[in-house]
Every structure is written in C-alpha cells, then in structure tokens.
C-alpha cells in the first residue's frame, strides 16, 4: 500500500492523469490517494496531516503533469511546506529516511523531443535533478521517474482513445513497480 | 527600467531578499516591483495584469529564495499561469520574444556545497535547467543566474550584519547588470 500524492490543478478535465489514477484505484492494490489540489485549492496546506500521511507509508508515488519542464506549483508547494526542518532534514529530521519516492508524470511532447536533437535537447531525468536531490537530501530512495510521453492531444495528434490506452499501460507499469517494492504480506520474495 | 518579480512567501521576515529589494529601490534606477506573494496570497493570479506588466518591459528580473533546489511554488505558479499558450508559446505565442530574463536568488548554503565535493554535488546552474529551457522556449534571452550564497544565518553562522552587507553587494551587482542591459536614454553605449 502506497501513498499517492496526486498533484493536478485541472484534474477533472485531465485525460491521462485521471485514467492513471482510476486504473490504479481499480487494481487489487489498496493505495491512499491524496488529491492535494482538491484538498488545498487556496494552497494552505495542512502540514501536520500531510506529514502524518507520509509517516503511514513506506512508498510515496508522486503523480502529476510535467509543467514547464518541472513540477506543477501545487506539488512544489507541498514539498516546501511538508519537507520541513526537523522532519525531512536537520539534526532530528530523519522522518522520511529509508522511504521510497517515485515520480510518475505525464509529458505533453513525445520522447524524441527529450534528446539532443529534439526540441527540449535534454533527457527527461536531467530536468528532475532538483527533485532527485531533494529526495536524497531527505534520505529517501529515489526511483527513476516513470514518464508518460505524448500525453497532449494537440502535440502528438493522438486520439483520446490512444491516450487512454497508453495511460492504462502506464498505470500497469506503476502497479508492477509497486508490487515489486511492497510484496504482499506472507508472500515469498524470489 | 526593469520588471522585478519578487517571489518570496515570507518576505517580511526575510533578511537577504528584503535588503536586496530595498537596495534596488533606493538606487537611481526606477523599476516596477511586483511582490507576487503579497498580490496573490491565495495563488489566484491575475493573468492579464501579469501579462500586461511583462509587455511593459524588456527586462525581467526574478528575485526569490532558492527553495529545495528549485523555484518557490509561487514563482512556479506565476510561470505556469502567465506563460500561457499563444502568449509565451504556440503559433502566435511570441509576446516574450527577445525580452531578457535574469534569475537572481538567495541560497542558504555556501557556494562550496554546489560542486562535486559539496553536499549538493552539482553546480547551481545545473539546478536551473528547467527555468533556462522555459525561457528559451518562450524565445527570451536567458542571463546566467546571479546567486547570493550563504543567505541563511543558521547554515553558515553568518551574522545578520554580514548577510545584509552581502545582500547590498548582490544588489549592486544586479544594478550593474541592469545598467549594462538598459542604457539610460540619451546615453552613449561604449
């Protein structure tokens, strides 16, 4: 069971993120999903509630759309507020130590744009350094981002059906990663 | 005259950022300062007002504290909302084309921590790739970040007086950059 931090300012009109979350929720896995934009539309985050949610879990999945090659503001704000001194860092700030964090995000453009010859020139992980260092600084295990490229209908001229199919496929990848990280109690790891 | 986007969620209790802004305001230069966290404490940004402010200027200075090796959320939100389709990008989205953008930010730790042997391992510019690519994607001129290291009293055991002195020095650096970019009308460039 993982904590899923859903960070999407326009979730109800989203296609890919909504399909991913619905697919995760209809799986056999039981996750705690926190839709932080719905919880905090005015950005006044309940820091204690969020820290308690983190303490309940060993695995945290961040699900969000990639906005301007970076986190959406609501997710950055969640980190700024919740990863506090003496919680995530500082002399007694080891509350996230050993927990696993997995960025899972949707990207409008196709993967080919994220290489030297593409229009964004760099690999996607290179745009995630700030997040990676944040996780490492909080003594967490950082799993490489699970990216869903071509999420925008306009950019790649994908049909709604194709984006939905790809989003389901993305969710299945996540389900496998989470299964691997958190074996069912009583099961034998092989 | 430049547009200064001041993005600090705790500006009134800040030392370095406040000193920098005050020093800029007491210079001979006349800038438009927009304190976006004071303007939008609930993160409901007036997109049109911000776009109009951008259109009034050729030079935009972003002044903020470096939070978790990245932009503070209010500044990311400002970008997400204001750098809109058909304004900053898209077939007619050339409204920022040719404008100059300068990140100016305060960093808690000392500069020595931003190298391979330091605790953040990477150079500061490497943490700014998302912002740099955002600027380039909007067809702006991106000026290398002007960084003020050691801004935190706790981290470097600096006195308040020393941080203030350094902040004034930082402001003077910015003033020189802005002078160079925007010669006084009637003056002769050499």
Interface residues (C-beta under 8 A of the other chain):
Chain A: X9 X42 X43 X67 X68 X69 X70 X71 X72 X73 X74 X76 X77 X79 X80 X83 X120 X121 X122 X126 X127 X129 X130 X131 X133 X134 X137
Chain B: X9 X42 X43 X67 X68 X69 X70 X71 X72 X73 X74 X76 X77 X79 X80 X83 X119 X120 X121 X122 X126 X127 X129 X130 X131 X133 X134
